[in-house]
Amino acid sequence: MTTTPRAARRLTAVLLALAASAFCVPASAAASPPPLALSKPTGPHSIGTTSLHLTDTSRPDPWVPSVGARELMVSLWYPAIPRSGPRSGPRAQYMTPTESELLLRDGGITGLPYDVLSTTRTNAVKDATPIGRRLPLVVLSPGYTRPRATLSTLAEDLASHGYVVAAIDHTYENVATTFPDGRVSTCASCDVPHDPVFWDKLGAGRAADVSFVLDELTGAHQAWSGSRLIDPSRIAMAGHSVGGASTILAMLADSRLRAGIDIDGVTNTPIPDTGLSRPLLFLGRESAYSPGIGNARSWERDWQHLTGWKRWLVVSGAEHASFTDVGLLAEQLGLDIGAVLPAARTAEITRRYTRAFFDLHLRNQPQPLLDAPSPRYPELKFCAVETKTCR
């Protein structure tokens, strides 16, 4: 069974192999790659970020049962008090040098400094003082083997528009998760046969992770001092690749999630016949998710069981990595990820339509952008399942 998560991993390996060859000649380029930076947020708010180490003692880790509790690292982004001007102050680290090294090694790269991703410039100030009250919360789930940091561009932009964002590292499902005491967990699940049972288990585990994080952020004993910002009645979720597929499973398991977005993710576990009545947005590559072809067949199956607000959107010229920081940073290094559309443009489209969806369903703000094609974004097409066409 071919799945988007596997394809994503192969694509990233190809990307990094290309990077290795690109930076082997000339040698000076390998020693001094260009500085990397995330796209600037588009909202009016300065951004803060912090990390939480959470432990769910109610269940053992699904991938390493000898670990008697499920440990998670979660990154939070939120509107923050400016420090001597808009978005000024010491920026948070994108990922640790170890995480950067393991991510690059996972793709077999030898031609870049292994800490290059750890020096990526972000736009959020570490542990900045949060501002606001009763803000909507968006949970983000990354693709398989990808660290939570790879969704930072999307997270920062949402936070700059007044959202609290929580991105989860699903432990033992990515190449590296660093804990506060210096421990680094790696991808134990990568050694498990990736059959349909595996993907069902992974999705169920991610849904449990999301529910636990919501408990920790909005329950009686809140794990974050800024939890007072969160409006527990306005929570939604989005994910990329298997994180997108897991969004649907999390919604089915937890009614606190009012809406969700699947970004370029095959849905391996079908929606039950009882259906899902809360809003859902499918957003993917035109080349893989146009109705009637390839990965789109899983979306077509689930489309019939979506009984509430729903949209199916595809982006012309994008590739799987284009929707995350992987494509954006690879492009800055001069690498060809196979996309016709520049990754910066795909990131702009992803951020704009994602925010429109959450503004509509968490803030009740009308969004004409979600009703019909826009001349501002001709690459974005609306798909009709019945006629198997996109316009």
GUTIMI-668037 format. One record per residue (C-alpha): residue number from 1; residue in one letter; x, y, z. Coordinates in nm, 3 decimals, padded with zeros to 5 digits. Example, Ala and Ser with C-alpha at 12.3 -4.5 7.8 and 13.67 -1.06 7.14 Angstrom:
<rs>
+------+------+---------+---------+---------+
: pake : minu :       x :       y :       z :
+------+------+---------+---------+---------+
:    1 :    A :  01.230 : -00.450 :  00.780 :
:    2 :    S :  01.367 : -00.106 :  00.714 :
+------+------+---------+---------+---------+
</rs>
This chain:
<rs>
+------+------+---------+---------+---------+
: pake : minu :       x :       y :       z :
+------+------+---------+---------+---------+
:    1 :    M :  00.000 :  00.000 :  00.000 :
:    2 :    T :  00.156 :  00.329 : -00.108 :
:    3 :    T :  00.109 :  00.608 :  00.144 :
:    4 :    T :  00.188 :  00.975 :  00.151 :
:    5 :    P :  00.400 :  00.941 :  00.468 :
:    6 :    R :  00.630 :  00.696 :  00.294 :
:    7 :    A :  00.640 :  00.911 : -00.016 :
:    8 :    A :  00.723 :  01.211 :  00.201 :
:    9 :    R :  01.016 :  01.032 :  00.355 :
:   10 :    R :  01.147 :  00.923 :  00.016 :
:   11 :    L :  01.107 :  01.276 : -00.115 :
:   12 :    T :  01.299 :  01.422 :  00.177 :
:   13 :    A :  01.575 :  01.165 :  00.127 :
:   14 :    V :  01.598 :  01.266 : -00.238 :
:   15 :    L :  01.603 :  01.632 : -00.136 :
:   16 :    L :  01.885 :  01.580 :  00.105 :
:   17 :    A :  02.077 :  01.366 : -00.139 :
:   18 :    L :  02.045 :  01.647 : -00.389 :
:   19 :    A :  02.167 :  01.883 : -00.121 :
:   20 :    A :  02.472 :  01.669 : -00.063 :
:   21 :    S :  02.566 :  01.668 : -00.430 :
:   22 :    A :  02.488 :  02.037 : -00.468 :
:   23 :    F :  02.712 :  02.135 : -00.182 :
:   24 :    C :  03.001 :  01.906 : -00.264 :
:   25 :    V :  03.096 :  02.144 : -00.548 :
:   26 :    P :  03.234 :  02.392 : -00.473 :
:   27 :    A :  03.381 :  02.304 : -00.136 :
:   28 :    S :  03.346 :  02.663 : -00.013 :
:   29 :    A :  02.970 :  02.640 : -00.053 :
:   30 :    A :  02.959 :  02.333 :  00.169 :
:   31 :    A :  03.152 :  02.517 :  00.437 :
:   32 :    S :  02.938 :  02.831 :  00.418 :
:   33 :    P :  02.579 :  02.763 :  00.311 :
:   34 :    P :  02.354 :  03.068 :  00.285 :
:   35 :    P :  02.176 :  03.179 :  00.603 :
:   36 :    L :  01.830 :  03.028 :  00.638 :
:   37 :    A :  01.520 :  03.210 :  00.758 :
:   38 :    L :  01.150 :  03.145 :  00.800 :
:   39 :    S :  00.903 :  03.364 :  00.613 :
:   40 :    K :  00.793 :  03.678 :  00.794 :
:   41 :    P :  00.453 :  03.649 :  00.966 :
:   42 :    T :  00.175 :  03.859 :  00.814 :
:   43 :    G : -00.021 :  03.951 :  01.126 :
:   44 :    P : -00.005 :  04.256 :  01.355 :
:   45 :    H :  00.112 :  04.078 :  01.671 :
:   46 :    S :  00.462 :  04.009 :  01.796 :
:   47 :    I :  00.514 :  03.638 :  01.867 :
:   48 :    G :  00.638 :  03.445 :  02.165 :
:   49 :    T :  00.716 :  03.077 :  02.186 :
:   50 :    T :  00.790 :  02.825 :  02.457 :
:   51 :    S :  00.826 :  02.448 :  02.490 :
:   52 :    L :  00.648 :  02.211 :  02.726 :
:   53 :    H :  00.761 :  01.868 :  02.842 :
:   54 :    L :  00.448 :  01.666 :  02.919 :
:   55 :    T :  00.415 :  01.317 :  03.063 :
:   56 :    D :  00.100 :  01.106 :  03.031 :
:   57 :    T :  00.122 :  00.852 :  03.311 :
:   58 :    S : -00.208 :  00.690 :  03.211 :
:   59 :    R : -00.053 :  00.491 :  02.924 :
:   60 :    P :  00.280 :  00.338 :  02.824 :
:   61 :    D :  00.453 :  00.455 :  02.511 :
:   62 :    P :  00.295 :  00.273 :  02.213 :
:   63 :    W :  00.629 :  00.221 :  02.036 :
:   64 :    V :  00.853 :  00.145 :  02.335 :
:   65 :    P :  00.628 : -00.030 :  02.589 :
:   66 :    S :  00.911 : -00.056 :  02.839 :
:   67 :    V :  00.872 :  00.319 :  02.879 :
:   68 :    G :  00.585 :  00.323 :  03.124 :
:   69 :    A :  00.454 :  00.670 :  03.037 :
:   70 :    R :  00.408 :  00.863 :  02.714 :
:   71 :    E :  00.640 :  01.166 :  02.708 :
:   72 :    L :  00.579 :  01.450 :  02.463 :
:   73 :    M :  00.746 :  01.775 :  02.368 :
:   74 :    V :  00.510 :  02.051 :  02.258 :
:   75 :    S :  00.597 :  02.392 :  02.114 :
:   76 :    L :  00.359 :  02.682 :  02.176 :
:   77 :    W :  00.338 :  03.004 :  01.975 :
:   78 :    Y :  00.123 :  03.296 :  02.090 :
:   79 :    P :  00.075 :  03.675 :  02.065 :
:   80 :    A :  00.334 :  03.843 :  02.288 :
:   81 :    I :  00.428 :  04.181 :  02.430 :
:   82 :    P :  00.678 :  04.345 :  02.193 :
:   83 :    R :  01.031 :  04.395 :  02.318 :
:   84 :    S :  01.157 :  04.740 :  02.214 :
:   85 :    G :  00.964 :  04.730 :  01.891 :
:   86 :    P :  00.768 :  04.489 :  01.671 :
:   87 :    R :  00.902 :  04.134 :  01.677 :
:   88 :    S :  01.236 :  04.243 :  01.825 :
:   89 :    G :  01.431 :  04.045 :  02.082 :
:   90 :    P :  01.631 :  03.722 :  02.088 :
:   91 :    R :  01.473 :  03.474 :  01.848 :
:   92 :    A :  01.395 :  03.120 :  01.953 :
:   93 :    Q :  01.612 :  02.840 :  01.815 :
:   94 :    Y :  01.454 :  02.656 :  01.524 :
:   95 :    M :  01.580 :  02.313 :  01.635 :
:   96 :    T :  01.879 :  02.183 :  01.827 :
:   97 :    P :  02.209 :  02.095 :  01.653 :
:   98 :    T :  02.144 :  01.728 :  01.732 :
:   99 :    E :  01.797 :  01.741 :  01.578 :
:  100 :    S :  01.941 :  01.914 :  01.272 :
:  101 :    E :  02.212 :  01.651 :  01.238 :
:  102 :    L :  01.979 :  01.354 :  01.273 :
:  103 :    L :  01.731 :  01.503 :  01.028 :
:  104 :    L :  02.004 :  01.555 :  00.768 :
:  105 :    R :  02.164 :  01.216 :  00.832 :
:  106 :    D :  01.823 :  01.054 :  00.786 :
:  107 :    G :  01.841 :  01.172 :  00.425 :
:  108 :    G :  02.201 :  01.055 :  00.379 :
:  109 :    I :  02.343 :  01.404 :  00.338 :
:  110 :    T :  02.715 :  01.464 :  00.384 :
:  111 :    G :  02.764 :  01.795 :  00.204 :
:  112 :    L :  02.616 :  02.043 :  00.452 :
:  113 :    P :  02.720 :  02.139 :  00.805 :
:  114 :    Y :  02.505 :  01.914 :  01.021 :
:  115 :    D :  02.395 :  02.202 :  01.243 :
:  116 :    V :  02.275 :  02.418 :  00.953 :
:  117 :    L :  01.905 :  02.388 :  01.043 :
:  118 :    S :  01.970 :  02.484 :  01.405 :
:  119 :    T :  02.084 :  02.827 :  01.287 :
:  120 :    T :  01.766 :  02.900 :  01.089 :
:  121 :    R :  01.632 :  03.243 :  01.182 :
:  122 :    T :  01.285 :  03.236 :  01.336 :
:  123 :    N :  01.046 :  03.522 :  01.412 :
:  124 :    A :  00.935 :  03.427 :  01.764 :
:  125 :    V :  01.092 :  03.543 :  02.091 :
:  126 :    K :  01.162 :  03.265 :  02.338 :
:  127 :    D :  00.944 :  03.277 :  02.651 :
:  128 :    A :  00.812 :  03.625 :  02.568 :
:  129 :    T :  00.525 :  03.750 :  02.785 :
:  130 :    P :  00.191 :  03.648 :  02.631 :
:  131 :    I : -00.093 :  03.892 :  02.573 :
:  132 :    G : -00.463 :  03.849 :  02.498 :
:  133 :    R : -00.755 :  03.660 :  02.644 :
:  134 :    R : -00.986 :  03.381 :  02.529 :
:  135 :    L : -00.791 :  03.321 :  02.209 :
:  136 :    P : -00.863 :  03.029 :  01.975 :
:  137 :    L : -00.622 :  02.735 :  01.993 :
:  138 :    V : -00.491 :  02.543 :  01.690 :
:  139 :    V : -00.312 :  02.209 :  01.734 :
:  140 :    L : -00.057 :  02.109 :  01.467 :
:  141 :    S :  00.069 :  01.759 :  01.390 :
:  142 :    P :  00.371 :  01.707 :  01.159 :
:  143 :    G :  00.432 :  01.441 :  00.897 :
:  144 :    Y :  00.587 :  01.106 :  00.975 :
:  145 :    T :  00.957 :  01.131 :  01.076 :
:  146 :    R :  00.934 :  01.513 :  01.073 :
:  147 :    P :  00.999 :  01.719 :  01.388 :
:  148 :    R :  00.735 :  01.965 :  01.504 :
:  149 :    A :  00.967 :  02.251 :  01.407 :
:  150 :    T :  00.896 :  02.189 :  01.038 :
:  151 :    L :  00.551 :  02.352 :  01.082 :
:  152 :    S :  00.694 :  02.672 :  01.233 :
:  153 :    T :  00.617 :  02.899 :  00.937 :
:  154 :    L :  00.248 :  02.816 :  00.962 :
:  155 :    A :  00.248 :  02.835 :  01.342 :
:  156 :    E :  00.420 :  03.174 :  01.356 :
:  157 :    D :  00.178 :  03.324 :  01.108 :
:  158 :    L : -00.130 :  03.203 :  01.297 :
:  159 :    A :  00.013 :  03.337 :  01.623 :
:  160 :    S :  00.076 :  03.676 :  01.462 :
:  161 :    H : -00.299 :  03.688 :  01.387 :
:  162 :    G : -00.405 :  03.619 :  01.744 :
:  163 :    Y : -00.406 :  03.240 :  01.773 :
:  164 :    V : -00.239 :  03.017 :  02.027 :
:  165 :    V : -00.072 :  02.730 :  01.840 :
:  166 :    A :  00.049 :  02.399 :  01.985 :
:  167 :    A :  00.270 :  02.174 :  01.768 :
:  168 :    I :  00.329 :  01.822 :  01.899 :
:  169 :    D :  00.637 :  01.606 :  01.859 :
:  170 :    H :  00.494 :  01.253 :  01.853 :
:  171 :    T :  00.776 :  01.074 :  02.032 :
:  172 :    Y :  00.950 :  00.784 :  01.853 :
:  173 :    E :  00.772 :  00.881 :  01.529 :
:  174 :    N :  01.029 :  01.133 :  01.411 :
:  175 :    V :  01.404 :  01.134 :  01.366 :
:  176 :    A :  01.475 :  01.324 :  01.687 :
:  177 :    T :  01.297 :  01.467 :  01.990 :
:  178 :    T :  01.511 :  01.646 :  02.248 :
:  179 :    F :  01.394 :  01.654 :  02.610 :
:  180 :    P :  01.494 :  01.918 :  02.867 :
:  181 :    D :  01.736 :  01.682 :  03.043 :
:  182 :    G :  01.929 :  01.632 :  02.717 :
:  183 :    R :  01.786 :  01.293 :  02.621 :
:  184 :    V :  01.715 :  01.250 :  02.251 :
:  185 :    S :  01.460 :  00.994 :  02.136 :
:  186 :    T :  01.482 :  00.865 :  01.780 :
:  187 :    C :  01.243 :  00.691 :  01.542 :
:  188 :    A :  01.166 :  00.357 :  01.710 :
:  189 :    S :  00.850 :  00.324 :  01.501 :
:  190 :    C :  01.058 :  00.333 :  01.183 :
:  191 :    D :  01.167 : -00.024 :  01.260 :
:  192 :    V :  00.807 : -00.153 :  01.266 :
:  193 :    P :  00.658 : -00.295 :  00.942 :
:  194 :    H :  00.453 : -00.020 :  00.781 :
:  195 :    D :  00.141 : -00.218 :  00.702 :
:  196 :    P : -00.220 : -00.097 :  00.741 :
:  197 :    V : -00.221 : -00.204 :  01.107 :
:  198 :    F :  00.081 :  00.021 :  01.166 :
:  199 :    W : -00.091 :  00.329 :  01.023 :
:  200 :    D : -00.408 :  00.260 :  01.222 :
:  201 :    K : -00.201 :  00.235 :  01.539 :
:  202 :    L : -00.009 :  00.549 :  01.457 :
:  203 :    G : -00.328 :  00.748 :  01.393 :
:  204 :    A : -00.492 :  00.626 :  01.711 :
:  205 :    G : -00.181 :  00.710 :  01.911 :
:  206 :    R : -00.165 :  01.060 :  01.768 :
:  207 :    A : -00.531 :  01.115 :  01.852 :
:  208 :    A : -00.453 :  01.014 :  02.212 :
:  209 :    D : -00.156 :  01.252 :  02.214 :
:  210 :    V : -00.379 :  01.539 :  02.102 :
:  211 :    S : -00.646 :  01.471 :  02.366 :
:  212 :    F : -00.379 :  01.456 :  02.637 :
:  213 :    V : -00.226 :  01.787 :  02.525 :
:  214 :    L : -00.570 :  01.949 :  02.529 :
:  215 :    D : -00.621 :  01.820 :  02.883 :
:  216 :    E : -00.288 :  01.970 :  02.987 :
:  217 :    L : -00.358 :  02.307 :  02.827 :
:  218 :    T : -00.723 :  02.355 :  02.921 :
:  219 :    G : -00.790 :  02.119 :  03.216 :
:  220 :    A : -00.803 :  02.181 :  03.588 :
:  221 :    H : -00.424 :  02.154 :  03.630 :
:  222 :    Q : -00.282 :  02.350 :  03.340 :
:  223 :    A :  00.075 :  02.281 :  03.232 :
:  224 :    W :  00.138 :  02.626 :  03.082 :
:  225 :    S :  00.127 :  02.951 :  03.275 :
:  226 :    G : -00.023 :  03.120 :  02.969 :
:  227 :    S : -00.317 :  02.880 :  02.941 :
:  228 :    R : -00.544 :  03.162 :  03.058 :
:  229 :    L : -00.514 :  03.294 :  02.701 :
:  230 :    I : -00.695 :  02.993 :  02.557 :
:  231 :    D : -01.067 :  02.978 :  02.491 :
:  232 :    P : -01.145 :  02.607 :  02.546 :
:  233 :    S : -01.461 :  02.637 :  02.336 :
:  234 :    R : -01.262 :  02.737 :  02.025 :
:  235 :    I : -01.012 :  02.463 :  01.942 :
:  236 :    A : -00.922 :  02.318 :  01.602 :
:  237 :    M : -00.644 :  02.115 :  01.443 :
:  238 :    A : -00.438 :  02.088 :  01.126 :
:  239 :    G : -00.166 :  01.849 :  01.018 :
:  240 :    H :  00.061 :  01.767 :  00.727 :
:  241 :    S :  00.084 :  01.424 :  00.566 :
:  242 :    V :  00.010 :  01.162 :  00.832 :
:  243 :    G : -00.050 :  01.454 :  01.067 :
:  244 :    G : -00.331 :  01.560 :  00.837 :
:  245 :    A : -00.483 :  01.213 :  00.835 :
:  246 :    S : -00.448 :  01.204 :  01.213 :
:  247 :    T : -00.644 :  01.528 :  01.235 :
:  248 :    I : -00.956 :  01.345 :  01.123 :
:  249 :    L : -00.900 :  01.064 :  01.373 :
:  250 :    A : -00.842 :  01.314 :  01.651 :
:  251 :    M : -01.166 :  01.491 :  01.562 :
:  252 :    L : -01.354 :  01.163 :  01.574 :
:  253 :    A : -01.204 :  01.085 :  01.915 :
:  254 :    D : -01.236 :  01.428 :  02.076 :
:  255 :    S : -01.536 :  01.658 :  02.036 :
:  256 :    R : -01.336 :  01.956 :  02.164 :
:  257 :    L : -01.186 :  01.985 :  01.816 :
:  258 :    R : -01.439 :  02.199 :  01.632 :
:  259 :    A : -01.276 :  02.188 :  01.288 :
:  260 :    G : -00.978 :  02.038 :  01.107 :
:  261 :    I : -00.749 :  02.054 :  00.804 :
:  262 :    D : -00.578 :  01.762 :  00.630 :
:  263 :    I : -00.280 :  01.902 :  00.439 :
:  264 :    D : -00.161 :  01.657 :  00.172 :
:  265 :    G : -00.224 :  01.348 :  00.382 :
:  266 :    V : -00.362 :  01.009 :  00.272 :
:  267 :    T : -00.639 :  00.896 :  00.506 :
:  268 :    N : -00.553 :  00.535 :  00.579 :
:  269 :    T : -00.824 :  00.476 :  00.842 :
:  270 :    P : -01.171 :  00.541 :  00.694 :
:  271 :    I : -01.427 :  00.768 :  00.858 :
:  272 :    P : -01.698 :  00.539 :  01.002 :
:  273 :    D : -02.044 :  00.526 :  00.846 :
:  274 :    T : -02.175 :  00.742 :  01.130 :
:  275 :    G : -01.986 :  01.026 :  00.966 :
:  276 :    L : -01.815 :  01.345 :  01.079 :
:  277 :    S : -02.034 :  01.653 :  01.100 :
:  278 :    R : -01.774 :  01.916 :  01.196 :
:  279 :    P : -01.599 :  02.131 :  00.931 :
:  280 :    L : -01.310 :  01.977 :  00.739 :
:  281 :    L : -01.079 :  02.114 :  00.473 :
:  282 :    F : -00.873 :  01.899 :  00.237 :
:  283 :    L : -00.572 :  02.089 :  00.100 :
:  284 :    G : -00.319 :  01.913 : -00.123 :
:  285 :    R : -00.111 :  01.891 : -00.440 :
:  286 :    E : -00.301 :  01.902 : -00.766 :
:  287 :    S : -00.071 :  01.632 : -00.903 :
:  288 :    A : -00.163 :  01.382 : -00.628 :
:  289 :    Y : -00.500 :  01.489 : -00.489 :
:  290 :    S : -00.717 :  01.584 : -00.785 :
:  291 :    P : -01.033 :  01.369 : -00.768 :
:  292 :    G : -01.001 :  01.036 : -00.942 :
:  293 :    I : -00.624 :  00.996 : -00.921 :
:  294 :    G : -00.365 :  00.855 : -00.683 :
:  295 :    N : -00.393 :  00.954 : -00.321 :
:  296 :    A : -00.721 :  01.135 : -00.384 :
:  297 :    R : -00.912 :  00.809 : -00.371 :
:  298 :    S : -00.883 :  00.803 :  00.008 :
:  299 :    W : -01.026 :  01.154 :  00.024 :
:  300 :    E : -01.311 :  01.054 : -00.208 :
:  301 :    R : -01.395 :  00.764 :  00.023 :
:  302 :    D : -01.408 :  00.993 :  00.326 :
:  303 :    W : -01.580 :  01.279 :  00.145 :
:  304 :    Q : -01.903 :  01.080 :  00.142 :
:  305 :    H : -01.898 :  01.063 :  00.523 :
:  306 :    L : -01.832 :  01.434 :  00.581 :
:  307 :    T : -02.178 :  01.567 :  00.661 :
:  308 :    G : -02.088 :  01.923 :  00.764 :
:  309 :    W : -01.904 :  02.213 :  00.598 :
:  310 :    K : -01.631 :  02.080 :  00.367 :
:  311 :    R : -01.398 :  02.194 :  00.092 :
:  312 :    W : -01.147 :  02.017 : -00.134 :
:  313 :    L : -00.866 :  02.247 : -00.253 :
:  314 :    V : -00.553 :  02.167 : -00.453 :
:  315 :    V : -00.245 :  02.373 : -00.536 :
:  316 :    S : -00.104 :  02.357 : -00.887 :
:  317 :    G :  00.272 :  02.313 : -00.912 :
:  318 :    A :  00.327 :  02.220 : -00.545 :
:  319 :    E :  00.505 :  01.914 : -00.408 :
:  320 :    H :  00.455 :  01.734 : -00.077 :
:  321 :    A :  00.737 :  01.920 :  00.097 :
:  322 :    S :  00.618 :  02.256 : -00.037 :
:  323 :    F :  00.355 :  02.284 :  00.239 :
:  324 :    T :  00.614 :  02.276 :  00.520 :
:  325 :    D :  00.941 :  02.442 :  00.614 :
:  326 :    V :  01.130 :  02.155 :  00.445 :
:  327 :    G :  01.046 :  02.289 :  00.101 :
:  328 :    L :  01.099 :  02.649 :  00.204 :
:  329 :    L :  01.446 :  02.593 :  00.352 :
:  330 :    A :  01.556 :  02.359 :  00.072 :
:  331 :    E :  01.467 :  02.627 : -00.179 :
:  332 :    Q :  01.676 :  02.882 :  00.011 :
:  333 :    L :  01.969 :  02.644 : -00.024 :
:  334 :    G :  01.916 :  02.642 : -00.399 :
:  335 :    L :  01.780 :  02.288 : -00.414 :
:  336 :    D :  01.522 :  02.164 : -00.660 :
:  337 :    I :  01.245 :  01.979 : -00.476 :
:  338 :    G :  01.059 :  01.903 : -00.797 :
:  339 :    A :  00.798 :  02.175 : -00.754 :
:  340 :    V :  00.700 :  02.415 : -01.031 :
:  341 :    L :  00.554 :  02.662 : -00.782 :
:  342 :    P :  00.812 :  02.831 : -00.555 :
:  343 :    A :  00.791 :  02.702 : -00.199 :
:  344 :    A :  00.753 :  03.056 : -00.066 :
:  345 :    R :  00.438 :  03.095 : -00.276 :
:  346 :    T :  00.298 :  02.761 : -00.158 :
:  347 :    A :  00.368 :  02.869 :  00.200 :
:  348 :    E :  00.181 :  03.194 :  00.139 :
:  349 :    I : -00.120 :  03.009 : -00.002 :
:  350 :    T : -00.115 :  02.751 :  00.280 :
:  351 :    R : -00.101 :  03.019 :  00.548 :
:  352 :    R : -00.372 :  03.231 :  00.390 :
:  353 :    Y : -00.626 :  02.953 :  00.333 :
:  354 :    T : -00.553 :  02.787 :  00.666 :
:  355 :    R : -00.615 :  03.114 :  00.849 :
:  356 :    A : -00.933 :  03.179 :  00.649 :
:  357 :    F : -01.063 :  02.837 :  00.753 :
:  358 :    F : -00.992 :  02.895 :  01.121 :
:  359 :    D : -01.123 :  03.254 :  01.111 :
:  360 :    L : -01.448 :  03.121 :  00.969 :
:  361 :    H : -01.499 :  02.829 :  01.205 :
:  362 :    L : -01.340 :  02.957 :  01.527 :
:  363 :    R : -01.417 :  03.329 :  01.495 :
:  364 :    N : -01.735 :  03.321 :  01.284 :
:  365 :    Q : -01.584 :  03.570 :  01.039 :
:  366 :    P : -01.717 :  03.534 :  00.681 :
:  367 :    Q : -01.447 :  03.419 :  00.437 :
:  368 :    P : -01.535 :  03.468 :  00.068 :
:  369 :    L : -01.191 :  03.321 : -00.008 :
:  370 :    L : -01.334 :  02.979 :  00.079 :
:  371 :    D : -01.639 :  03.011 : -00.144 :
:  372 :    A : -01.487 :  03.040 : -00.492 :
:  373 :    P : -01.152 :  03.066 : -00.677 :
:  374 :    S : -00.966 :  03.393 : -00.619 :
:  375 :    P : -00.772 :  03.589 : -00.884 :
:  376 :    R : -00.511 :  03.657 : -00.614 :
:  377 :    Y : -00.436 :  03.286 : -00.591 :
:  378 :    P : -00.481 :  03.134 : -00.938 :
:  379 :    E : -00.271 :  02.832 : -00.833 :
:  380 :    L : -00.541 :  02.733 : -00.581 :
:  381 :    K : -00.825 :  02.529 : -00.730 :
:  382 :    F : -01.160 :  02.416 : -00.592 :
:  383 :    C : -01.244 :  02.052 : -00.665 :
:  384 :    A : -01.584 :  01.891 : -00.723 :
:  385 :    V : -01.593 :  01.523 : -00.637 :
:  386 :    E : -01.910 :  01.455 : -00.833 :
:  387 :    T : -01.762 :  01.571 : -01.165 :
:  388 :    K : -01.399 :  01.494 : -01.075 :
:  389 :    T : -01.293 :  01.840 : -01.185 :
:  390 :    C : -01.097 :  02.125 : -01.028 :
:  391 :    R : -01.123 :  02.490 : -01.129 :
+------+------+---------+---------+---------+
</rs>
